[in-house]
Amino acid sequence: MKVLVLGAAGMVGRKLVARLMEERQIEGRQISALTLADVVEPSIEGSRIPYTLVAADLSADGAAESLIADRPDLIFHLAAIVSGEAEADFEKGYRINLDGTRYLFEAIRRASQAAPYCPRVVFTSSIAVFGEPLPAVIGDHHEHTPLTSYGTQKAIGELLLADYSRRGFFDGVGIRLPTIAVRPGKPNKAASGFFSGIIREPLAGLEAVLPVEDSVRHWFASPRAAVGFLMHAAAMDTGLLGNQRNLSMPGLAVTVGEQIAALERVAGPKAVALIRRDPDAVIAGIVAGWPKAFEAKRARALGFAGDTSFDAIIEIHIEDELGGHIAK
């Protein structure tokens, strides 16, 4: 099995690649080759699978055709710019998040016309496809009403994925990821970045800025859970999806205050004391239009599994990023 990972240099992409390298198979099918692509060349260590590293902009002319030239059997499409950046730079957001996706899908369609070809495509969408008016808990068939350019771009991607799958050009699965926390590394331009920052920075002994009220509720999954979603989407029986190819993933509905309480339980009051409240009306306004909780019944019935508690999410970060221990 040949596997292509687009967005392989990103946080979730790197963790997915590590999991693929560790398992070396998908549902019993051995991975014979990996192609890892991003706008900057991904890095890799200790691979036991033949691999190719590619620096490519999916929205550039000919890039998509080049990336699928060897006809990968499985394509993970994680490549995107994040919500805050897509909102700040309208043209870049549509070029990367929409045009890049469409060019990829079109390249696969044209390849399938030249000779039989129908890869599995796993597309990472977002809960940002939903916007007001929102129920307290969103069901599996709630309509898309995005209130950001990023959410609109992902919603269009979902529609394209479903239509290209219906037409038999590829076998697509779209997974709407919750906000991923705790994200390792440095803060990015995502409007949701503070959700990780108020945990990650205090655990590292650094000050964190909180721009919203403690009462803000949001939908979370750990990086480990996100990789599990991707792996399951790659292996699942897509016949069970019918024409409804996009799924909201399981997560945890937690307030900022509950996040902070979990941090105190895991890391103690000194960590909590490093959170500084500095209200930001722009970020608060963006977050206010985001979903707060999902049923995700359909995804769970299809075998997708999420995290058990926010304490566990923090502990996953400590285990995976901080060597399994912190000083309280």
C-alpha positions as CSV (number, residue, x, y, z in Angstrom):
1,M,0.0,0.0,0.0
2,K,1.3,3.4,-1.0
3,V,0.4,6.3,1.4
4,L,0.5,10.0,0.8
5,V,0.3,12.5,3.7
6,L,-0.4,16.1,2.8
7,G,0.3,18.5,5.6
8,A,2.9,16.1,7.0
9,A,4.9,18.8,8.6
10,G,2.0,20.0,10.8
11,M,1.5,18.9,14.4
12,V,-1.2,16.3,13.6
13,G,0.6,15.3,10.4
14,R,3.9,14.6,12.3
15,K,2.1,12.5,14.9
16,L,0.2,10.6,12.2
17,V,3.4,9.8,10.3
18,A,5.0,8.5,13.6
19,R,2.0,6.2,14.1
20,L,2.2,5.0,10.5
21,M,5.9,4.3,10.9
22,E,5.3,2.5,14.1
23,E,2.5,0.2,12.8
24,R,3.6,-0.1,9.2
25,Q,0.2,-1.3,8.1
26,I,-3.4,-0.3,7.7
27,E,-6.0,-2.9,8.6
28,G,-3.5,-5.7,7.7
29,R,-2.3,-4.1,4.5
30,Q,1.4,-3.4,4.7
31,I,2.6,0.1,3.9
32,S,5.2,-0.2,1.1
33,A,5.9,3.5,0.5
34,L,5.2,6.8,2.2
35,T,5.2,10.2,0.5
36,L,5.2,13.1,3.0
37,A,4.4,16.5,1.6
38,D,4.0,20.1,3.0
39,V,4.9,23.6,2.0
40,V,8.1,23.1,3.8
41,E,9.9,19.7,3.5
42,P,8.8,17.4,6.3
43,S,11.5,15.7,8.5
44,I,11.6,12.2,9.6
45,E,13.8,10.0,11.7
46,G,14.3,6.2,11.9
47,S,11.9,5.1,9.2
48,R,11.6,1.4,8.4
49,I,9.4,2.2,5.5
50,P,10.7,3.6,2.2
51,Y,9.7,7.3,2.0
52,T,9.9,10.4,-0.1
53,L,9.9,14.0,1.3
54,V,8.4,16.7,-0.8
55,A,8.1,20.5,-0.4
56,A,5.1,21.5,-2.4
57,D,2.2,24.0,-2.4
58,L,-0.9,22.0,-3.2
59,S,-2.5,25.1,-4.8
60,A,0.3,25.6,-7.3
61,D,-0.1,24.6,-10.9
62,G,0.7,20.9,-11.4
63,A,1.5,20.2,-7.7
64,A,-1.4,17.9,-7.1
65,E,-0.8,15.9,-10.3
66,S,2.9,15.5,-9.3
67,L,2.0,14.3,-5.8
68,I,-0.4,11.6,-7.0
69,A,1.7,10.5,-10.0
70,D,2.6,7.2,-8.4
71,R,-1.1,6.6,-7.6
72,P,-1.1,6.3,-3.8
73,D,-3.7,3.9,-2.4
74,L,-4.4,6.1,0.6
75,I,-4.3,9.9,0.8
76,F,-4.5,11.8,4.1
77,H,-5.4,15.4,3.2
78,L,-4.4,17.5,6.3
79,A,-3.0,20.5,4.4
80,A,-4.6,23.8,5.4
81,I,-4.0,27.2,6.9
82,V,-5.6,27.7,10.3
83,S,-8.7,29.7,11.2
84,G,-7.2,33.0,12.3
85,E,-4.9,33.2,9.3
86,A,-7.7,32.3,6.9
87,E,-9.8,35.1,8.4
88,A,-7.0,37.6,8.3
89,D,-5.9,36.8,4.7
90,F,-9.0,36.1,2.6
91,E,-7.2,35.3,-0.6
92,K,-4.7,33.0,0.9
93,G,-7.4,31.1,2.8
94,Y,-9.4,30.4,-0.3
95,R,-6.3,29.5,-2.3
96,I,-4.9,27.0,0.2
97,N,-8.0,25.6,1.8
98,L,-10.3,25.6,-1.1
99,D,-8.3,25.7,-4.4
100,G,-5.7,23.3,-3.1
101,T,-8.4,20.8,-2.1
102,R,-10.2,21.1,-5.4
103,Y,-7.0,20.7,-7.4
104,L,-6.2,17.5,-5.5
105,F,-9.7,16.1,-6.1
106,E,-9.5,17.1,-9.8
107,A,-6.1,15.5,-10.2
108,I,-7.4,12.2,-8.8
109,R,-10.5,12.4,-11.1
110,R,-8.4,12.9,-14.2
111,A,-6.1,10.1,-13.1
112,S,-9.1,7.8,-12.7
113,Q,-10.2,8.6,-16.2
114,A,-6.9,7.6,-17.7
115,A,-6.9,4.2,-16.0
116,P,-8.8,2.6,-13.1
117,Y,-7.9,4.4,-9.9
118,C,-10.0,4.9,-6.7
119,P,-7.9,5.8,-3.7
120,R,-9.2,6.2,-0.1
121,V,-9.1,10.0,0.7
122,V,-9.3,11.0,4.4
123,F,-10.0,14.7,4.6
124,T,-9.7,16.7,7.8
125,S,-12.6,19.1,8.1
126,S,-13.5,21.2,11.2
127,I,-16.4,21.9,13.6
128,A,-16.0,25.5,12.2
129,V,-18.4,24.4,9.4
130,F,-21.2,25.1,11.9
131,G,-22.3,28.5,13.1
132,E,-25.2,30.3,14.7
133,P,-28.0,29.6,15.3
134,L,-26.7,26.6,17.3
135,P,-28.4,24.2,19.7
136,A,-26.6,23.4,22.9
137,V,-25.7,20.0,21.5
138,I,-25.3,19.6,17.7
139,G,-26.8,16.5,16.2
140,D,-25.3,14.6,13.2
141,H,-27.6,16.2,10.6
142,H,-27.3,19.9,11.6
143,E,-27.0,22.3,8.7
144,H,-23.7,24.1,7.8
145,T,-23.9,27.8,8.6
146,P,-20.2,28.8,9.0
147,L,-19.4,32.3,10.3
148,T,-15.7,32.3,9.3
149,S,-14.0,32.0,5.9
150,Y,-12.1,29.0,7.3
151,G,-15.4,27.3,8.2
152,T,-16.8,28.1,4.7
153,Q,-13.7,26.7,3.0
154,K,-14.0,23.5,5.0
155,A,-17.7,23.2,4.3
156,I,-17.2,23.5,0.6
157,G,-14.5,20.8,0.9
158,E,-16.9,18.5,2.5
159,L,-19.4,18.9,-0.3
160,L,-16.8,18.3,-2.9
161,L,-15.6,15.2,-1.0
162,A,-19.1,13.8,-1.0
163,D,-19.8,14.5,-4.6
164,Y,-16.5,13.1,-5.9
165,S,-17.1,10.0,-3.8
166,R,-20.6,9.7,-5.1
167,R,-19.3,9.8,-8.6
168,G,-16.7,7.1,-7.8
169,F,-13.6,9.2,-8.5
170,F,-12.3,8.3,-5.0
171,D,-13.5,6.7,-1.7
172,G,-13.7,9.7,0.7
173,V,-14.1,10.1,4.4
174,G,-14.4,13.6,5.9
175,I,-13.7,13.9,9.6
176,R,-14.7,17.1,11.5
177,L,-12.0,17.4,14.1
178,P,-12.7,19.0,17.5
179,T,-10.3,21.7,18.6
180,I,-7.1,19.8,19.3
181,A,-5.6,20.3,22.8
182,V,-3.1,20.3,24.1
183,R,-1.2,21.3,21.0
184,P,2.6,21.0,21.5
185,G,5.2,23.6,20.3
186,K,4.8,27.3,19.8
187,P,1.4,29.1,19.5
188,N,0.0,29.3,15.9
189,K,-2.4,31.8,14.3
190,A,-5.5,29.8,15.1
191,A,-8.1,31.7,17.0
192,S,-8.5,28.7,19.2
193,G,-4.8,28.7,20.2
194,F,-5.4,29.9,23.7
195,F,-7.3,26.7,24.6
196,S,-4.0,24.9,24.4
197,G,-1.9,27.8,25.6
198,I,-3.6,28.0,29.0
199,I,-2.5,24.4,29.6
200,R,0.8,24.1,27.7
201,E,2.5,27.3,28.9
202,P,1.8,26.8,32.6
203,L,3.0,23.2,32.4
204,A,6.3,24.6,31.0
205,G,6.5,27.2,33.7
206,L,5.5,30.1,31.4
207,E,2.8,32.7,31.5
208,A,-0.3,32.1,29.4
209,V,-2.8,34.7,28.2
210,L,-6.5,33.9,28.5
211,P,-8.6,36.2,26.1
212,V,-12.1,34.9,26.9
213,E,-14.3,34.3,30.0
214,D,-14.1,31.2,32.1
215,S,-17.7,30.3,31.0
216,V,-16.8,29.7,27.4
217,R,-17.5,26.1,26.5
218,H,-15.8,24.3,23.6
219,W,-15.4,20.9,22.0
220,F,-12.0,19.2,22.4
221,A,-9.9,16.1,21.4
222,S,-6.3,15.3,22.2
223,P,-3.7,14.9,19.4
224,R,-3.6,11.2,20.2
225,A,-7.3,10.9,19.6
226,A,-7.1,12.9,16.4
227,V,-4.5,10.4,15.0
228,G,-6.8,7.6,16.1
229,F,-9.6,9.2,14.1
230,L,-7.5,9.4,11.0
231,M,-6.3,5.8,11.3
232,H,-9.8,4.5,11.8
233,A,-11.1,6.6,8.8
234,A,-8.4,5.0,6.7
235,A,-9.4,1.5,7.6
236,M,-13.2,1.6,8.0
237,D,-15.9,0.1,5.8
238,T,-17.0,3.2,3.9
239,G,-20.0,1.2,2.6
240,L,-21.6,2.1,6.0
241,L,-21.4,5.8,5.2
242,G,-23.6,5.7,2.1
243,N,-23.6,9.2,0.6
244,Q,-23.1,10.9,3.9
245,R,-19.3,11.0,3.8
246,N,-18.6,13.6,6.5
247,L,-18.7,12.9,10.2
248,S,-18.4,14.9,13.4
249,M,-15.8,13.3,15.6
250,P,-16.3,12.4,19.3
251,G,-14.9,14.9,21.8
252,L,-15.3,16.5,25.2
253,A,-17.5,19.6,25.9
254,V,-15.5,21.5,28.5
255,T,-15.6,25.2,29.7
256,V,-12.4,27.2,30.1
257,G,-13.1,27.1,33.8
258,E,-13.2,23.3,33.8
259,Q,-10.0,23.3,31.8
260,I,-8.3,25.4,34.5
261,A,-9.7,23.1,37.2
262,A,-8.3,20.1,35.5
263,L,-4.9,21.8,35.2
264,E,-5.0,22.4,38.9
265,R,-5.8,18.8,39.7
266,V,-3.0,17.5,37.5
267,A,-0.3,20.2,38.0
268,G,-1.3,22.1,41.1
269,P,-2.1,25.8,41.9
270,K,1.3,27.2,40.8
271,A,0.5,26.2,37.2
272,V,-2.9,27.9,37.4
273,A,-1.3,31.1,38.8
274,L,0.6,31.5,35.5
275,I,-2.7,32.2,33.6
276,R,-3.2,35.9,33.0
277,R,-6.6,37.1,31.9
278,D,-6.5,39.7,29.1
279,P,-9.9,40.0,27.3
280,D,-9.7,40.2,23.5
281,A,-13.0,41.1,21.9
282,V,-12.0,39.9,18.4
283,I,-11.1,36.4,19.6
284,A,-14.1,36.3,21.9
285,G,-16.4,37.2,19.0
286,I,-14.9,34.4,16.8
287,V,-15.2,31.8,19.5
288,A,-18.7,32.8,20.4
289,G,-19.9,31.6,17.0
290,W,-18.4,28.2,17.4
291,P,-20.2,25.0,18.4
292,K,-20.0,24.0,22.1
293,A,-21.0,20.3,22.1
294,F,-21.9,17.4,19.7
295,E,-23.8,14.2,19.9
296,A,-21.4,12.4,17.5
297,K,-23.6,9.3,17.7
298,R,-22.9,8.3,14.1
299,A,-19.1,8.4,14.5
300,R,-19.2,6.5,17.7
301,A,-21.5,3.8,16.1
302,L,-18.9,3.5,13.3
303,G,-16.1,2.9,15.8
304,F,-14.5,6.3,16.3
305,A,-13.4,6.8,19.9
306,G,-12.5,10.0,21.7
307,D,-11.0,11.0,25.0
308,T,-12.4,10.2,28.5
309,S,-11.7,13.4,30.4
310,F,-9.9,16.7,30.2
311,D,-7.6,15.5,33.0
312,A,-6.6,12.6,30.7
313,I,-6.0,15.1,27.8
314,I,-3.5,17.0,30.0
315,E,-1.9,13.8,31.1
316,I,-1.5,12.7,27.4
317,H,0.4,16.0,26.8
318,I,2.6,15.4,29.8
319,E,3.3,11.8,28.7
320,D,3.9,12.5,25.0
321,E,5.6,15.9,25.1
322,L,7.1,16.4,28.6
323,G,8.6,13.0,29.3
324,G,5.8,11.8,31.5
325,H,6.4,14.1,34.5
326,I,6.2,17.7,35.6
327,A,7.3,19.6,38.8
328,K,4.3,20.8,40.9
